Amino acid sequence: MDYEVGDIVKLKKQHPCGSKEWRILRVGADFRLECMGCSHQIMIPRKQVEKNTRGLRKKE
């Protein structure tokens, strides 16, 4: 998949706040993701994001 800053990814597991959707803030070897539910930010390896992605919405 082709990931870009601003896209929304739906991941396999949900965040403790209940949201499964994350906004991409940084793309590279690691991704910086922001939870759409509570705005918590995490850094996660690209390989893990690619493995756990269940849906991708392009930015508008």
MOPAC internal coordinates of N, CA, C and O (Angstrom, degrees):
PM7 1SCF
backbone

  N    0.0000 0     0.00 0     0.00 0    0    0    0
  C    1.4549 1     0.00 0     0.00 0    1    0    0
  C    1.5191 1   110.47 1     0.00 0    2    1    0
  O    1.2310 1   121.62 1   -23.83 1    3    2    1
  N    1.3067 1   114.50 1   156.17 1    3    2    1
  C    1.4540 1   120.59 1   179.80 1    5    3    2
  C    1.5304 1   108.84 1  -105.37 1    6    5    3
  O    1.2310 1   120.75 1   -73.32 1    7    6    5
  N    1.3274 1   116.17 1   106.68 1    7    6    5
  C    1.4645 1   121.72 1  -178.26 1    9    7    6
  C    1.5233 1   109.87 1   -94.99 1   10    9    7
  O    1.2310 1   120.47 1   -41.17 1   11   10    9
  N    1.3350 1   116.71 1   138.83 1   11   10    9
  C    1.4601 1   122.18 1   177.24 1   13   11   10
  C    1.5208 1   109.33 1  -133.71 1   14   13   11
  O    1.2310 1   120.90 1   -24.22 1   15   14   13
  N    1.3361 1   115.89 1   155.78 1   15   14   13
  C    1.4623 1   120.88 1   176.91 1   17   15   14
  C    1.5257 1   108.91 1   -60.84 1   18   17   15
  O    1.2310 1   120.70 1   -47.25 1   19   18   17
  N    1.3206 1   116.26 1   132.75 1   19   18   17
  C    1.4545 1   121.66 1   179.59 1   21   19   18
  C    1.5187 1   113.72 1   101.06 1   22   21   19
  O    1.2310 1   119.94 1   162.73 1   23   22   21
  N    1.3397 1   117.73 1   -17.27 1   23   22   21
  C    1.4613 1   120.55 1   178.34 1   25   23   22
  C    1.5232 1   110.03 1   -69.54 1   26   25   23
  O    1.2310 1   120.86 1   -22.60 1   27   26   25
  N    1.3363 1   115.96 1   157.40 1   27   26   25
  C    1.4550 1   122.62 1   177.57 1   29   27   26
  C    1.5317 1   107.75 1  -110.22 1   30   29   27
  O    1.2310 1   120.37 1   -55.15 1   31   30   29
  N    1.3333 1   116.90 1   124.85 1   31   30   29
  C    1.4613 1   120.85 1   177.05 1   33   31   30
  C    1.5236 1   109.24 1  -110.08 1   34   33   31
  O    1.2310 1   121.46 1   -37.63 1   35   34   33
  N    1.3182 1   114.82 1   142.37 1   35   34   33
  C    1.4624 1   120.66 1   174.70 1   37   35   34
  C    1.5215 1   106.12 1  -105.17 1   38   37   35
  O    1.2310 1   120.46 1   -60.06 1   39   38   37
  N    1.3319 1   116.73 1   119.94 1   39   38   37
  C    1.4550 1   121.42 1  -176.46 1   41   39   38
  C    1.5248 1   111.13 1   -98.43 1   42   41   39
  O    1.2310 1   121.77 1   -15.62 1   43   42   41
  N    1.3256 1   114.21 1   164.38 1   43   42   41
  C    1.4574 1   122.86 1  -176.40 1   45   43   42
  C    1.5328 1   112.54 1   -61.75 1   46   45   43
  O    1.2310 1   120.37 1   130.49 1   47   46   45
  N    1.3229 1   116.90 1   -49.51 1   47   46   45
  C    1.4607 1   121.54 1  -177.87 1   49   47   46
  C    1.5232 1   109.79 1  -100.13 1   50   49   47
  O    1.2310 1   120.93 1   -32.19 1   51   50   49
  N    1.3269 1   115.83 1   147.81 1   51   50   49
  C    1.4596 1   118.75 1   179.24 1   53   51   50
  C    1.5245 1   110.98 1   -90.01 1   54   53   51
  O    1.2310 1   121.69 1   -25.49 1   55   54   53
  N    1.3155 1   114.37 1   154.51 1   55   54   53
  C    1.4597 1   122.79 1   175.94 1   57   55   54
  C    1.5305 1   107.40 1   -73.67 1   58   57   55
  O    1.2310 1   119.36 1   -25.74 1   59   58   57
  N    1.3315 1   118.82 1   154.26 1   59   58   57
  C    1.4715 1   119.96 1   178.88 1   61   59   58
  C    1.5345 1   114.45 1   -53.52 1   62   61   59
  O    1.2310 1   119.52 1   155.93 1   63   62   61
  N    1.3299 1   118.52 1   -24.07 1   63   62   61
  C    1.4713 1   120.94 1   178.38 1   65   63   62
  C    1.5298 1   111.54 1   -74.97 1   66   65   63
  O    1.2310 1   120.04 1   166.73 1   67   66   65
  N    1.3382 1   117.52 1   -13.27 1   67   66   65
  C    1.4596 1   121.18 1   177.53 1   69   67   66
  C    1.5167 1   114.88 1   108.70 1   70   69   67
  O    1.2310 1   119.69 1   169.18 1   71   70   69
  N    1.3192 1   118.20 1   -10.82 1   71   70   69
  C    1.4637 1   121.93 1  -177.92 1   73   71   70
  C    1.5308 1   111.06 1   -88.28 1   74   73   71
  O    1.2310 1   120.75 1   -36.67 1   75   74   73
  N    1.3369 1   116.17 1   143.33 1   75   74   73
  C    1.4662 1   121.44 1   175.04 1   77   75   74
  C    1.5268 1   111.03 1  -108.10 1   78   77   75
  O    1.2310 1   120.17 1   176.85 1   79   78   77
  N    1.3308 1   117.27 1    -3.15 1   79   78   77
  C    1.4606 1   121.30 1  -175.45 1   81   79   78
  C    1.5188 1   111.45 1  -101.50 1   82   81   79
  O    1.2310 1   121.55 1   -41.23 1   83   82   81
  N    1.3415 1   114.64 1   138.77 1   83   82   81
  C    1.4571 1   122.33 1  -177.48 1   85   83   82
  C    1.5143 1   109.47 1  -133.51 1   86   85   83
  O    1.2310 1   119.73 1   -39.81 1   87   86   85
  N    1.3340 1   118.12 1   140.19 1   87   86   85
  C    1.4700 1   123.82 1   175.43 1   89   87   86
  C    1.5213 1   107.66 1   -93.71 1   90   89   87
  O    1.2310 1   120.41 1   -44.72 1   91   90   89
  N    1.3352 1   116.82 1   135.28 1   91   90   89
  C    1.4669 1   121.74 1   178.58 1   93   91   90
  C    1.5234 1   108.59 1   -82.64 1   94   93   91
  O    1.2310 1   120.66 1   -56.39 1   95   94   93
  N    1.3388 1   116.34 1   123.61 1   95   94   93
  C    1.4615 1   121.85 1   178.57 1   97   95   94
  C    1.5308 1   111.95 1  -105.10 1   98   97   95
  O    1.2310 1   120.23 1   155.92 1   99   98   97
  N    1.3356 1   117.16 1   -24.08 1   99   98   97
  C    1.4583 1   121.68 1  -178.24 1  101   99   98
  C    1.5188 1   108.34 1  -149.51 1  102  101   99
  O    1.2310 1   120.32 1   -41.69 1  103  102  101
  N    1.3372 1   116.99 1   138.31 1  103  102  101
  C    1.4581 1   122.70 1   179.57 1  105  103  102
  C    1.5189 1   108.48 1  -122.46 1  106  105  103
  O    1.2310 1   120.51 1   -40.78 1  107  106  105
  N    1.3163 1   116.63 1   139.22 1  107  106  105
  C    1.4548 1   122.29 1   178.53 1  109  107  106
  C    1.5141 1   107.74 1   170.56 1  110  109  107
  O    1.2310 1   120.05 1    33.66 1  111  110  109
  N    1.3261 1   117.50 1  -146.34 1  111  110  109
  C    1.4571 1   121.19 1   175.45 1  113  111  110
  C    1.5266 1   109.31 1   -65.25 1  114  113  111
  O    1.2310 1   120.90 1   147.44 1  115  114  113
  N    1.3407 1   115.88 1   -32.56 1  115  114  113
  C    1.4569 1   122.87 1   173.71 1  117  115  114
  C    1.5188 1   108.47 1  -118.80 1  118  117  115
  O    1.2310 1   120.63 1   -30.71 1  119  118  117
  N    1.3114 1   116.41 1   149.29 1  119  118  117
  C    1.4593 1   121.75 1   176.20 1  121  119  118
  C    1.5175 1   108.53 1  -106.82 1  122  121  119
  O    1.2310 1   120.00 1   -36.63 1  123  122  121
  N    1.3294 1   117.60 1   143.37 1  123  122  121
  C    1.4614 1   121.79 1   167.75 1  125  123  122
  C    1.5156 1   105.07 1  -104.25 1  126  125  123
  O    1.2310 1   121.08 1   -57.94 1  127  126  125
  N    1.3328 1   115.53 1   122.06 1  127  126  125
  C    1.4569 1   121.57 1  -178.38 1  129  127  126
  C    1.5196 1   110.01 1  -117.19 1  130  129  127
  O    1.2310 1   121.01 1   -33.75 1  131  130  129
  N    1.3371 1   115.67 1   146.25 1  131  130  129
  C    1.4569 1   121.64 1   176.49 1  133  131  130
  C    1.5271 1   108.20 1  -119.42 1  134  133  131
  O    1.2310 1   120.57 1   -54.55 1  135  134  133
  N    1.3221 1   116.51 1   125.45 1  135  134  133
  C    1.4615 1   122.21 1   179.26 1  137  135  134
  C    1.5251 1   109.44 1   -63.68 1  138  137  135
  O    1.2310 1   120.41 1   -46.20 1  139  138  137
  N    1.3216 1   116.82 1   133.80 1  139  138  137
  C    1.4617 1   121.24 1  -179.83 1  141  139  138
  C    1.5273 1   111.18 1   -77.03 1  142  141  139
  O    1.2310 1   120.09 1   163.72 1  143  142  141
  N    1.3237 1   117.44 1   -16.28 1  143  142  141
  C    1.4519 1   120.49 1  -178.80 1  145  143  142
  C    1.5193 1   113.23 1   -86.25 1  146  145  143
  O    1.2310 1   120.74 1   131.56 1  147  146  145
  N    1.3574 1   116.20 1   -48.44 1  147  146  145
  C    1.4678 1   119.17 1  -172.55 1  149  147  146
  C    1.5300 1   113.34 1  -124.00 1  150  149  147
  O    1.2310 1   119.46 1  -178.04 1  151  150  149
  N    1.3251 1   118.64 1     1.96 1  151  150  149
  C    1.4779 1   124.94 1   178.45 1  153  151  150
  C    1.5241 1   114.10 1    68.25 1  154  153  151
  O    1.2310 1   119.71 1  -163.18 1  155  154  153
  N    1.3412 1   118.17 1    16.82 1  155  154  153
  C    1.4641 1   121.60 1   174.96 1  157  155  154
  C    1.5297 1   108.45 1   -69.37 1  158  157  155
  O    1.2310 1   120.15 1   -39.89 1  159  158  157
  N    1.3389 1   117.31 1   140.11 1  159  158  157
  C    1.4639 1   121.14 1  -179.14 1  161  159  158
  C    1.5205 1   110.21 1  -112.45 1  162  161  159
  O    1.2310 1   121.25 1   -38.63 1  163  162  161
  N    1.3522 1   115.22 1   141.37 1  163  162  161
  C    1.4599 1   121.19 1   177.75 1  165  163  162
  C    1.5238 1   109.33 1  -135.86 1  166  165  163
  O    1.2310 1   121.09 1   -23.79 1  167  166  165
  N    1.3332 1   115.53 1   156.21 1  167  166  165
  C    1.4662 1   122.20 1   169.31 1  169  167  166
  C    1.5251 1   105.86 1  -107.53 1  170  169  167
  O    1.2310 1   120.63 1   -47.21 1  171  170  169
  N    1.3342 1   116.40 1   132.79 1  171  170  169
  C    1.4600 1   121.53 1  -175.93 1  173  171  170
  C    1.5291 1   108.58 1  -142.61 1  174  173  171
  O    1.2310 1   119.57 1   -40.45 1  175  174  173
  N    1.3306 1   118.42 1   139.55 1  175  174  173
  C    1.4726 1   120.59 1  -179.68 1  177  175  174
  C    1.5285 1   112.21 1   -61.76 1  178  177  175
  O    1.2310 1   120.68 1   -34.65 1  179  178  177
  N    1.3311 1   116.30 1   145.35 1  179  178  177
  C    1.4703 1   122.76 1  -179.88 1  181  179  178
  C    1.5255 1   111.31 1   -54.29 1  182  181  179
  O    1.2310 1   120.50 1   136.60 1  183  182  181
  N    1.3124 1   116.66 1   -43.40 1  183  182  181
  C    1.4612 1   121.80 1  -177.03 1  185  183  182
  C    1.5312 1   111.21 1   -58.91 1  186  185  183
  O    1.2310 1   120.65 1   140.52 1  187  186  185
  N    1.3237 1   116.35 1   -39.48 1  187  186  185
  C    1.4589 1   120.91 1  -179.76 1  189  187  186
  C    1.5280 1   111.39 1   -70.70 1  190  189  187
  O    1.2310 1   120.16 1   141.77 1  191  190  189
  N    1.3314 1   117.30 1   -38.23 1  191  190  189
  C    1.4745 1   120.85 1   177.32 1  193  191  190
  C    1.5272 1   109.34 1   -64.34 1  194  193  191
  O    1.2310 1   119.76 1   133.91 1  195  194  193
  N    1.3328 1   118.07 1   -46.09 1  195  194  193
  C    1.4611 1   121.60 1  -178.74 1  197  195  194
  C    1.5253 1   110.86 1   -61.65 1  198  197  195
  O    1.2310 1   120.30 1   141.82 1  199  198  197
  N    1.3230 1   117.03 1   -38.18 1  199  198  197
  C    1.4623 1   122.02 1  -178.67 1  201  199  198
  C    1.5325 1   111.47 1   -69.50 1  202  201  199
  O    1.2310 1   119.87 1   141.40 1  203  202  201
  N    1.3315 1   117.85 1   -38.60 1  203  202  201
  C    1.4608 1   122.13 1  -171.92 1  205  203  202
  C    1.5269 1   115.18 1   -98.39 1  206  205  203
  O    1.2310 1   119.67 1  -178.73 1  207  206  205
  N    1.3271 1   118.23 1     1.27 1  207  206  205
  C    1.4658 1   121.18 1  -179.23 1  209  207  206
  C    1.5268 1   110.48 1   -72.35 1  210  209  207
  O    1.2310 1   121.21 1   -50.47 1  211  210  209
  N    1.3417 1   115.29 1   129.53 1  211  210  209
  C    1.4619 1   121.62 1   177.64 1  213  211  210
  C    1.5236 1   111.30 1  -112.86 1  214  213  211
  O    1.2310 1   119.88 1   169.85 1  215  214  213
  N    1.3092 1   117.83 1   -10.15 1  215  214  213
  C    1.4620 1   120.63 1   178.71 1  217  215  214
  C    1.5236 1   109.34 1  -170.16 1  218  217  215
  O    1.2310 1   120.93 1   -26.29 1  219  218  217
  N    1.3303 1   115.84 1   153.71 1  219  218  217
  C    1.4644 1   120.69 1  -179.72 1  221  219  218
  C    1.5213 1   108.63 1  -140.61 1  222  221  219
  O    1.2310 1   120.70 1   -54.49 1  223  222  221
  N    1.3484 1   116.27 1   125.51 1  223  222  221
  C    1.4645 1   122.93 1   174.98 1  225  223  222
  C    1.5212 1   107.24 1  -112.13 1  226  225  223
  O    1.2310 1   121.11 1   -55.46 1  227  226  225
  N    1.3088 1   115.48 1   124.54 1  227  226  225
  C    1.4618 1   120.61 1   177.60 1  229  227  226
  C    1.5235 1   110.48 1   -72.86 1  230  229  227
  O    1.2310 1   120.76 1   -31.10 1  231  230  229
  N    1.3375 1   116.15 1   148.90 1  231  230  229
  C    1.4659 1   118.87 1   178.32 1  233  231  230
  C    1.5262 1   109.65 1   -66.22 1  234  233  231
  O    1.2310 1   121.59 1   -27.04 1  235  234  233
  N    1.3062 1   114.55 1   152.96 1  235  234  233
  C    1.4649 1   119.94 1  -175.76 1  237  235  234
  C    1.4939 1   112.27 1   -93.49 1  238  237  235
  O    1.2310 1   120.10 1   180.00 1  239  238  237

